[in-house]
Amino acid sequence: LALPVKFTCEQGGDLVPLEGVTHNVSSGGVYFEAPIGQVAPAASLNVRISVPGHHEADKPNLTLIGSGVVRRVEELRPEQVVGLWPRLHAQQGIYGIALQFQQRPTIQLHSFEQLLWEDEHV
């Protein structure tokens, strides 16, 4: 499932906001892609995964919020990349990152009604 993921990692003592695209999400972790050189194995990350609503794909209907430890970082072949990255990132390389959650992620619900009814007349 390709969903936008925002994450933060520590670089030089500062928390840096970064973005990626998920490949796989479960209660135990997430596998996502991001540009080269942003994350190292064993790093701790905080992630926010946005799940779009039915009719407003640009606005998230719910957000999964979690933190975990990077268990694996691997370079992806071009045919494995699902995100639309700027040419510079694509040329430098896109990496797959396996993050194991420290605990189950929490869910931030933006509109409960949109989950129950698909029509726009809620």
C-alpha positions in Angstrom: 0.0 0.0 0.0 1.7 3.2 -1.2 0.9 5.9 1.4 2.8 9.1 2.2 4.9 8.8 5.3 6.5 11.6 7.2 9.3 10.8 9.6 11.9 12.5 11.7 15.4 11.3 12.5 18.3 12.9 14.3 21.1 14.4 12.2 23.8 16.3 13.9 21.9 16.7 17.1 18.8 18.1 15.4 15.5 16.4 14.5 15.1 16.6 10.7 11.7 16.1 9.1 11.8 13.8 6.0 9.3 12.1 3.7 8.9 8.7 2.1 6.3 6.3 0.6 5.1 3.1 2.3 5.3 -0.3 0.6 3.9 -2.3 3.5 2.3 -1.5 6.9 1.4 -3.8 9.7 0.9 -3.6 13.5 4.5 -4.6 14.0 6.2 -2.2 11.6 6.4 -0.5 8.3 8.5 -0.8 5.2 8.9 2.4 3.3 11.2 4.0 0.7 13.2 7.3 1.1 16.1 9.0 -0.7 19.6 7.7 -0.1 21.6 8.7 3.0 18.7 9.8 5.2 18.5 6.8 7.7 21.0 4.4 9.1 20.3 0.9 10.6 19.5 1.0 14.4 18.3 4.6 14.1 15.2 5.6 16.1 12.4 7.2 14.0 9.0 8.7 14.6 6.6 8.2 11.7 3.2 9.6 10.6 1.4 7.6 7.9 -1.5 9.4 6.3 -4.5 7.4 5.0 -6.7 9.4 2.6 -10.4 9.7 2.8 -12.8 8.4 0.2 -13.5 11.6 -1.7 -10.6 13.9 -0.6 -7.5 12.0 -1.5 -5.3 15.0 -0.7 -6.6 15.2 2.9 -5.9 12.4 5.3 -8.9 10.7 6.9 -6.8 9.1 9.6 -3.1 9.1 10.5 -1.1 6.3 12.1 1.5 7.6 14.5 4.3 5.5 15.8 7.9 5.2 16.7 10.4 2.4 16.2 13.9 1.2 15.4 15.3 0.8 11.8 16.1 -2.9 11.4 17.2 -2.9 7.7 18.2 -0.4 5.0 18.6 -1.6 1.4 19.1 0.0 -1.9 16.0 -0.5 -4.2 16.3 -1.3 -7.9 14.4 1.3 -10.1 11.6 -1.2 -10.8 11.0 -1.6 -7.0 10.5 2.2 -6.4 6.8 3.2 -6.0 7.1 6.9 -5.2 7.5 9.7 -7.7 10.9 11.2 -6.7 12.7 14.2 -8.2 15.3 13.2 -10.7 18.2 14.0 -8.4 16.9 11.6 -5.7 16.2 8.9 -8.3 19.7 9.3 -9.7 21.3 9.1 -6.3 19.3 6.2 -5.2 16.1 5.3 -3.2 16.4 3.1 -0.2 14.0 0.7 1.4 13.7 1.0 5.2 12.3 -1.6 7.5 11.1 0.0 10.8 10.0 -2.2 13.7 7.5 -0.4 15.9 8.4 -0.2 19.6 4.6 -0.5 20.4 1.5 -0.5 18.3 1.0 2.8 16.5 -1.8 5.1 17.6 -4.6 6.2 15.2 -5.5 9.9 14.9 -9.0 10.0 13.3 -9.9 13.1 11.4 -13.5 12.3 10.4 -15.3 9.2 11.8 -18.3 9.8 9.5 -16.3 9.4 6.4 -15.2 5.9 7.5 -18.9 4.9 7.9 -20.5 6.5 4.8 -19.1 6.8 1.4 -21.5 9.4 0.0 -20.8 13.1 0.4 -24.1 13.8 2.2 -23.1 13.0 5.8 
